[in-house]
Amino acid sequence: MIKVGVLGAGTWGTALTIQLAKNGHEVTLWSAVAKEIDALSSDRKTIPNLPGAEMPEEVKLTTDLDEAVREKDLLVFAVASPFVRSVAAKLKDKIREGQIIVNVGKGIEEATLMTLTEVIGDELPQARVAVLSGPSHAEEVSRNIPTAIVVGSEDQKDAAFIQKAFMNDFFRIYTSNDVIGIELGGSLKNVIALAAGCVDGLGYGDNTKAALMTRGIAEICRLGVKMGGQPETFLGLSGVGDLIVTCTSTHSRNHNAGYLIGQGMTTKEAMDEVKQVVEGVFCAKAAKKLAEKYGVEMPIVDEVNKVLFEDKPAKESLVALFTRDAVSEYKK
Ligand SMILES: NC(=O)c1ccc[n+]([C@@H]2O[C@H](COP(=O)([O-])OP(=O)(O)OC[C@H]3O[C@@H](n4cnc5c(N)ncnc54)[C@H](O)[C@@H]3O)[C@@H](O)[C@H]2O)c1
């Protein structure tokens, strides 16, 4: 048994809390959003947006950040990406040297182009920060639907520690040392999921979506390798695995927002309709800047940006992608 503090009580923080508690750990779940904690405290048998899941009685629920992080063996960062830095900054004086933190969020900070693990490390240099990512809808993990994901850390002892904390008969965790590759796969697939949603919203077929997903992972891999990621990571759970789940599932808010945009809504209208943080919209700008910075061609990312921020009709973007110069599939 270890003591775990989970920061962020959205669907993902909540689903992971349920698994950690099931594994026998002492878990404290924190949120900055009081109404999330109130809702969980008032009825542990009905969790918002997680039908069929229950919050175990022994889990402590709190809005007190001190209580959430004090004397914990492991901290889990499950905060929506735009708020990761501000939450980490509040922890500056509360985190001890060598504290193990695992980021489970997905995103790239637009202003700095840092991954979320880098953002946490930037604010909390005394901590040892890992990442846990892969194809994992909270709606399924919270109901024990078999799921496999990967933990990445530069220190394989930390990776094994986190693997052991989360792993059970339904939740399989692999380890890796490719932190940057895992983070880029998990973040950038949200941009491709917006495009896949647009394709569905436009009424195109499976062929079109398969083309977009395959060329999408090719773009992610090109950039990721330039940034130091390992090519096989992009064929793994946090690469192809997460891309498949995000582009094909109705649980994906990025796919759903793309679908609405494909049907004619503006970016703002689609984001309002989805009612959750659509992280791919934030990540799209960052991905474009990273492509420019590293000199990598990312045509799908470019077109997604035009659709999201320049009101280019999604159909015109698809035509632009399909009528690019004829090239070979792999550049040697
Ligand atoms: N939902 C999933 O199935 C899933 C699966 C894997 C990874 N993720 C990733 O995990 C992260 C969290 O996902 P989620 O679905 O729980 O997200 P979410 O959008 O529900 O937000 C998570 C939490 O962020 C915190 N937050 C929101 N506004 C805040 C503010 N102003 N200040 C401080 N904290 C604030 C809240 O605690 C909120 O519950 C995301 O990066 C997401 O990409 C989600």
The ligand as a Tripos MOL2 file, in Angstrom:
@<TRIPOS>MOLECULE
LIG
   44    48     1     0     0
SMALL
NO_CHARGES

@<TRIPOS>ATOM
      1 N1        -10.9700   11.8300  -19.9270 N.am      1 LIG1
      2 C1        -10.2290   10.8310  -20.3680 C.2       1 LIG1
      3 O1        -10.7480    9.7830  -20.7320 O.2       1 LIG1
      4 C2         -8.7340   10.9610  -20.4030 C.ar      1 LIG1
      5 C3         -7.9720    9.8310  -20.6320 C.ar      1 LIG1
      6 C4         -6.5900    9.9530  -20.6840 C.ar      1 LIG1
      7 C5         -5.9940   11.1940  -20.4830 C.ar      1 LIG1
      8 N2         -6.7750   12.2790  -20.2690 N.ar      1 LIG1
      9 C6         -6.1110   13.5580  -20.0440 C.3       1 LIG1
     10 O2         -6.1530   13.8130  -18.6560 O.3       1 LIG1
     11 C7         -6.3160   15.2300  -18.4050 C.3       1 LIG1
     12 C8         -7.5330   15.4370  -17.5620 C.3       1 LIG1
     13 O3         -8.6400   14.9350  -18.2790 O.3       1 LIG1
     14 P1        -10.1530   15.0830  -17.8010 P.3       1 LIG1
     15 O4        -11.0050   14.4600  -18.8310 O.co2     1 LIG1
     16 O5        -10.2960   14.5940  -16.4220 O.co2     1 LIG1
     17 O6        -10.2300   16.6650  -17.9530 O.3       1 LIG1
     18 P2        -11.1810   17.8350  -17.5090 P.3       1 LIG1
     19 O7        -11.3020   18.7350  -18.6560 O.co2     1 LIG1
     20 O8        -12.4320   17.2640  -16.9400 O.co2     1 LIG1
     21 O9        -10.3390   18.5710  -16.3910 O.3       1 LIG1
     22 C9         -9.6050   17.9240  -15.4040 C.3       1 LIG1
     23 C10        -9.4890   18.7500  -14.1900 C.3       1 LIG1
     24 O10        -8.7270   19.9230  -14.3740 O.3       1 LIG1
     25 C11        -9.0080   20.7350  -13.2630 C.3       1 LIG1
     26 N3         -9.2910   22.1280  -13.6040 N.ar      1 LIG1
     27 C12       -10.2300   22.5930  -14.4530 C.ar      1 LIG1
     28 N4        -10.2190   23.9470  -14.4300 N.ar      1 LIG1
     29 C13        -9.2480   24.3100  -13.5390 C.ar      1 LIG1
     30 C14        -8.7410   25.5450  -13.0810 C.ar      1 LIG1
     31 N5         -9.2450   26.6940  -13.5060 N.pl3     1 LIG1
     32 N6         -7.7300   25.5200  -12.1800 N.ar      1 LIG1
     33 C15        -7.2330   24.3690  -11.7320 C.ar      1 LIG1
     34 N7         -7.6680   23.1640  -12.1350 N.ar      1 LIG1
     35 C16        -8.6660   23.1510  -13.0250 C.ar      1 LIG1
     36 C17       -10.2420   20.2070  -12.5700 C.3       1 LIG1
     37 O11        -9.9100   19.4670  -11.4320 O.3       1 LIG1
     38 C18       -10.7800   19.2800  -13.6320 C.3       1 LIG1
     39 O12       -11.5320   18.2800  -13.0780 O.3       1 LIG1
     40 C19        -6.4120   15.8660  -19.7800 C.3       1 LIG1
     41 O13        -5.1590   16.3830  -20.1510 O.3       1 LIG1
     42 C20        -6.7780   14.7270  -20.7130 C.3       1 LIG1
     43 O14        -6.2760   14.8870  -22.0220 O.3       1 LIG1
     44 C21        -8.1200   12.1930  -20.2100 C.ar      1 LIG1
@<TRIPOS>BOND
     1     1     2 1
     2     2     3 2
     3     2     4 1
     4     4     5 ar
     5     4    44 ar
     6     5     6 ar
     7     6     7 ar
     8     7     8 ar
     9     8     9 1
    10     8    44 ar
    11     9    10 1
    12     9    42 1
    13    10    11 1
    14    11    12 1
    15    11    40 1
    16    12    13 1
    17    13    14 1
    18    14    15 2
    19    14    16 1
    20    14    17 1
    21    17    18 1
    22    18    19 2
    23    18    20 1
    24    18    21 1
    25    21    22 1
    26    22    23 1
    27    23    24 1
    28    23    38 1
    29    24    25 1
    30    25    26 1
    31    25    36 1
    32    26    27 ar
    33    26    35 ar
    34    27    28 ar
    35    28    29 ar
    36    29    30 ar
    37    29    35 ar
    38    30    31 1
    39    30    32 ar
    40    32    33 ar
    41    33    34 ar
    42    34    35 ar
    43    36    37 1
    44    36    38 1
    45    38    39 1
    46    40    41 1
    47    40    42 1
    48    42    43 1
@<TRIPOS>SUBSTRUCTURE
     1 LIG1         1 GROUP 0 **** ****
